[in-house]
């Protein structure tokens, strides 16, 4: 979902899953700590976006390891 848009509000992410908001927040925090996404608080909402360079680097790394 995050990769499919320039930025996405957490209020748009949470209803798309049958998980608690705490679980969603935990996974978003993990992705943020890994450097794959970033975020910004705007009032009561937090907006997330993809860190394209980090995702590309991860994709390259995984591609090299998966290929013989």
N, C-alpha and C positions, 0 to 999 in steps of 0.2 A: 504494500500500500504506500509506504513512504517513498519508495523508488519510483512510483508511478505518478508522483506529483511534485511540483517545486518545493512545497512544504505542506505539512499536514498537522492539524490541531489534534491534540490527544482526545478531544471530545468527538472527533471523527473516527479515531482508531478503536477506542474502547467498545462502542456498540457493535462493531463488526465481529467480535469474538465472544464466545460463551465462557469468559474468564472474568475474575474479579478485577477491579481497577488496580488493586495492589499487585496482582500478578502481571498485568500489562505494564505497570510502572517498573517492576523489577526487570522485565525483559528489555524495556527501553533503556533503563540504566545500564544494563550489561552491554547493549549495542553501543551506547554512548561511551562507556569506559573503554571499549575495544576500538573506538575511533571511527566506527562505521556510520554513525549518525551524529548530528549535533542538534542543539535545541536552544530556544529562547523563550523566556516567560514574558507574556504580554497580558497584564492584568491577572485574571484568574486562570488563564489558559496557557498551555505550553505548546509551542509549535516545533515540529521536528522536520529535518531535511536530511537527505543522504549526503554523505561525504564521498563524492564520486571518485576522487583520487585513491582513497583508502580501499574502496570496494574494487576498483580496477587492480590495485596492487594485490589484494587478496585473491582475486580471480586469476591473475597471472601466476601467483604462487601455487595455487591449487591446480592450475592447468599443467604446470611443470611437473608437479608431483604425481599427477594422475596419468600422465603420458609415459609410455615406456622409453 
